């Protein structure tokens, strides 16, 4: 890693912060804390995009940063918080596998990302190489989160993490074309998945109401 220069140091801090939040999402059991972590990661992605726009002299990355902040740092987390309060109060989300095994798997995936990216990008700038290694780590952790969570919200968090990693990789490559289109398309995909999650919660609610209407005295004593 390259340290001692402000462009590299800030990129490392922002990318490393996103990577750390990915581990928090992999570990977190509470719904409210999970949504808060998603908001923090979206905000860090926005800051990373703006910083890369400044370093590369690419004004279009400022637009990407504003999209990430408005949608992933504010709008989506606020919507999820309201949805959670109405439909499912703060509760534990049980992972499909043990937390310890998930964290160990996450560490191994980060090591794999570094071993894969750094050797094959020896001709690229150090900042781009290290940014790609961090971004690939976030993508892999997002996939792992989707695989190890039973709940729909946990899988949404995994998908958002994966998409954040892809956008981070795109903004870290100098001259990357269509970065705004990529971030917008990823955001549309996330919104579609969240809409499906909302529809699933509504269906569960209606099924519960139908059950109560068919068995109004269920749970009462003799």
N, C-alpha and C positions, 0 to 999 in steps of 0.2 A: 504493500500500500504506500501511497505517496502522501506525506504530511508536510506541514510547514508553510503551505501556500493557501491563501484564503479561498480561492475557487475550489480547491480539492477538499479543504477542511469542511467548508459549508456543505458541499455535496455529500461528503461522508456522514456528517451529522444528520442531514435530512434523510438520506437513504438508509442509514443505520437506524434512525428513529422509526422509519416505516417497517424495517425488518423486525425490530424489537416489538412493535405493536402486533405484527403478525404472530409472534410467539404468544403474546397476551391473548389474542383471539383464539389461538389453539388451546390455551390453558383455561380461559375464562368459562365459568359455569352459569353466571347470572345474566339474565336477558338485558337488563338495563346497562350493566357494565359492558356487555358485548356491543351494544349500540354506541355507547360512549367511545369505545375503542375504535369502532368504525369511523366515527366522526373525527377522531384524532388522526387516524391514518389518512383520511381524505384531506384534512387540513395540511398535513405534512407533504402530501403529494402536490397540493396546490403551491406550497412554498418551494418545493423542489423544481416544479415546472417554471415558476417565475425566476428562480435563481439561475436555472439553465438558460432561460431566455436572456438574462443579463450577461452571463458568461459568454454565450455563443453569439450575442448580438442578434437574436432571433425574436422579433416582436410577436410573432404568432404564438410563441409559447406563453406569453402573458395571457392570451385568450384561453389557452388550455388551462392555465392556473386558475383563472376566474371561473371557468366551467367546473373545475374540480372543487373549488371552495364553495360555490353556490349550491351545487348538487350534492356532493359527497360529504362536505364538511358541515352543511347546514340543513338543506331541504330534506334529503333522505333520512338522516338521523332524527330530525324533528318528527317526520311522518311516522317512523318506526316507533319512537317513544310514545306518541299518541295512540298508535295502534296497540302497543303492548299494554298501556294503561286501560284501554277499553276491553280488550279481548283476552289478554293473558297477563295478569299482574306479575311483577318481578319474581321469577322462580328459577330453579336450577335447570340447566340444560344438560342432560346426561349424554356424555360422549359414547359413541359406539365402541370405543376401545378405551383402555385405561389412560389417564392423563400422563403418567410416567412414560408409557410406551409411545404416546403421541409426541411428547417433547423430545424423546430420544430419536424418534424418526425424523423430527424436524431438524435437529442438529445434523443428522446424517445427510439430509437433503441439502442443507446449506453447504456442507463440505463438498458434496457432489457438484453443486452449482459452481463453486469456486474452481474445482479441479477440471471441470468441463470448459468454462468460459475463458479463464486466464490463459491457458496454453494455446488456444486457437485464435486468440486476438492479440498476438504479440506485436503485430504491426500497427495496431490502433493506438490512439492516445491513452495515457494512463487513466485519465478521468473517465473516458468512455468505457474502458475495459472493466474498471472497478464498479462503475454504475451498472453495467450489464450483469456482472456477477451478483450484485445485490438484488437487481430486478428479477433475475431468474430464481434466486432463492425465495423471493416473495411469491412468485408465481407457483413454485412447488409447494410452499407452505399453504397457499390458498387451496390447491388441489387436495393436500392432506387434510385441511380443515373440512372440506366438503365430504371427504371419505370417512372421517371419524366422528361426524355429528349425525345424530338421528333426527333432530328437529329441523323444520323448514327454515327457521331463522338462522340456525347454525350453518346450513348449507348456503343461504343467502350471503352470510358473512364470508364464507369461503370463496364464493364467486366474486364478491366485491374485492376481496384481497387479491385474487388472481388477476382481475382486470386492472387493479391499481398497479400491480407489478408490470403488466404489459405497457401501461401508459408511462411508467417510470423508465422503462427500457427505451421507449420511443423518444421521450424528451431528452434522454441522455446521449443520443447519437446525433452528432452535428450534421445538419442538412437533411434530417429525416423528413421525407415528404409526407403529406397527408396526416400529420400528427393530430391536427384538430379534428379531422374526420374520424380518425381512429378512436380518439377519446370520446367523441360524440356517439359513435356506434356502440362502443362499450357501455356508455351510460344508458343508451336505449335498451340494450340487452339486460342490464341490471334492473331497469324500471319494469321491463316485461316480467322478469322473474319475481320481483317484489309484488307486482299485480297478481301473479299466480299464487304467491304466498298469502296475500290478502283474501283471494277467492277461496283458498283452502281453509282459512280460518272461519270465513263466513259459512262455508259448507259444514264445518264441524259444529258451528253454533246452531245452524238450522237442524242438523241431525240431533243435537242435544235437546232442542225444543220439541221436535217431533217425538222423541222418546219420552219426554216429560208429559206430553199430551196423551200419549197412548198408555202410559203407566203413571197416572197422577198420584197414586198412593205408594209408589215404590220408596222403600226406605223407612216407612212408618211401622211402628210396632203393632202387634196384634191387638 
